[in-house]
Amino acid sequence: MKLGKLGVWQSTDGMTSEQAAAFAQRLEGWGYAAWWMPEARGRNPLAMAGFLLARTTRLVIATGIANIYARDAQATRAAQLGLAEQSGGRFLLGLGVSHVPMVEGLRGHAYGKPVATMRAYLEAMDKAGYAAPMPAEPPKTVLAALGPKMLELAAAKADGAHPFLVTPAHTARARAALGPGKLLYPEQKVILATDAASARKTARAALARYLALENYRNNLLGLGFGLGELEGGGSDRLVDALVAWGDAGAIRARIDEHLRAGADHVCIQALRGEGDMAVGPDETLLAALAPGFA
């Protein structure tokens, strides 16, 4: 898989299936390399991936991320191999341990120690049987890795990492932890707005749900942000570090920061309104950013 420099991170839950297919085709036409989709309370991203792969010809469909508590390792491995074979290698599996509320509250499972649980899951995937035609090339797996131990696991047992809600400084740390031979695909939130107050209002609305989750909070504290900066939707310093806002040139500069820090590919989440994913992405911004990152 040769993934280009720029992709899009966007939930499909605010779209009908036909709207999602049309959006995927627009992304393909603009030249984006991949569409990354999460798994939360809505669609099964593996099922949706099959639908979108059948409606596109070049776009990579990636999970960012598929929750390992949502299905056993055998089911995930079978889906990965099947989707890769059906699409000619255009499926990319991103796996993650998710968060306590999404595992214990939503699914009723016990949330295990993240690194140990992921390691056991990857080992089970390696042992899984598959009695169907194999893809032409082994499909790739990347992990939702933030801290040093999960990044170490991504380097040892996967093809790389897909860090979410991170800064270019984290990308540099992740590249150092992964080494030069592994894939690094960070997510970056972006807003087309030059007024600081307006941009930060939109950013805070989008960040609030994430800043309440322990895994993200711990990572941001480790990056040098203070506990008080994580409250109330985030301090100006935190908001500006996590969300690139301004004109298209300023946003391109942030993407370039990630690439210079060691990212192979950056997936952008184009926010509009007050950051509600159900509103849909800012397609004007997406159309403007794609040129130059092929």
KAJORA-V263995 format. One line per field, one symbol per residue. psi: psi as a letter, one per 20 degrees, with the letter a starting at -180 (. if undefined). burial: + if it has 16 or more other ideal C-beta (glycine too) atoms within 10 Angstrom, else -. A space follows every 10 residues. Layout:
psi: ???
burial: ???
//
This chain:
psi: pnpahpappp qihjqrghhg ghgghggghi jqhqopqrod jcqohgghgg ghhijrhhpp pqpmrppiii qrhggggggg gghgghjkkj ppopqribqg higgggikqp orpgghgggh ghhhghipqo mrpqrhqpqq pqqnpgrhhh hgghhhiaib qnpqlrrhhh ggggghhhri jqqomqqpqq pnpipggggh ggghhhhghh iipgggghgh hhjjqqghii qkiqrggggh hhporbrhgh ghhgghgggh ijqhpppqoo qrckjphihr rnhggghhhg pij.
burial: +-++++++++ +++-+----+ +-++--++-+ ++++++++++ --+-++-+++ +++-++--++ ++++++++++ +-+--+++++ +++++++-++ +++++++++- -++--+---- +--++-+++- ++--+--+-- ----+---++ +++++++-++ +-+++-++++ ++++++++-+ +++++-++-- -+++++++++ +++-----++ ++++-++--+ +-+-++--++ --+-+---++ --+++--+++ ++++++---- ++-++++++- ++++++++++ ++--+-+--+ ++--++-+++ --+-
//
